[in-house]
Structures are given as C-alpha cells and as structure tokens.
Amino acid sequence: MHDYGAGMTLLRLLAILAASASPTLSQAGESAKPFHWSNGAAIATEYVWRGQSLTDGKPAIFGELKISHETGVYGGIWAGSL
C-alpha cells in the first residue's frame, strides 16, 4: 500500500494552478512579454508503461508547469502520483 500524502497535495495544487492560470495568461497579452508560462494536468484511469501497469490498476494524476523565453531557453517540472 502506498502513502501518496505530500505528492497528492502537490498534484492537487498543480491542478488548481493549471485550471485557474490558463485564462489569465491568455488574456495578459503574451506577445509583449519575453517569458511564456504553460501548464497542464491530467487524470488517467491507469498508467501503463511498456505493457506494465505502474499504478496497479488504480487511477493516476499528473501535473506540469513550464516556462520558456523568447530566445528558446525553457524549463519545467512534472509530477505524478506514481
């Protein structure tokens, strides 16, 4: 049995940020700013990698935050309940 505690809290926070930030960013006039933020969140019924379930048939949640600069430099963070 896994204890997802802090990981699930982080994923919930990422999901809330992704849901609330998207409309704000698109309305902020992104073309005038050198930095661009993007985000995403997903819920899957099962996470399968190379034919094997990594979640033992249980649901999984994922979230990501990315930042890029107009010069092409970028970075990001990804988290999942695996």
N, C-alpha and C positions, 0 to 999 in steps of 0.2 A: 504494500500500500504506500502510495506516495503522498507526501505533505507538500502541497503546492503553495501554501501560505503567502510569502512575500512575492513570489513570482506571479501569482494570480492577481495580487494587489497592483503590481506594476503593469500587468497587461490590461487590467481594468482602467487604470489611469491613462495608458496609451490609447485605448479605445475611446475614452471620453474626449481626450485631446484631439484625436483624429476627427471625431464627429463634430466637435464644436469649432475647430480651427479652419476647416475647409472652406466654408462660405466666407469667412472673414478674409482669408488670404486672397481669394479670387476677386474680392471687391476692393482690395487695397492698392490697386494699380501696380502690379508686379513688374511691369516692363521698366519702370523708372528706378527700380531698386537692383543693386548688384547681386543680392542674395535671394535665393528662392527656396522655400521650405515645402516639403511634401510629406505626406503621411499615409498610412493605411492600416487597416485592421481586418482580420478575417476570423471566422469561426468554421471549423471543419468537424464533420461527424466522426472522422477517424484520420489519423496521419499515417500514411503508408510510404515507406522509402525502400526502394529496391525489393518490393514484394513483401516486406515485413511491416507489420503494424508496430509503430513506436509508441502508441497510446493504449495498447491492449484493448482495442475496440471502443475506447471512450472518446468523447469529444475533445477537441484541442482549440485553443485560441492563440492568435498571433497578432503582433503589432510592430510597426516600424515607423521611424522618423528619419528623414533625410534632409540634408541641406546641400545646396550647390551654389557655386559662384559663377558669374558670367564668364570667367576665364576658363571654366571647365573643371575646376577643382571641386570635389564633392566628398561627402562622408555621410555615414548613417549608423543607426543602431537598429537591431532586430531582436525581438524577444518572443518566446513561445512557451507554452505550457508543457513542453516535452519532458 
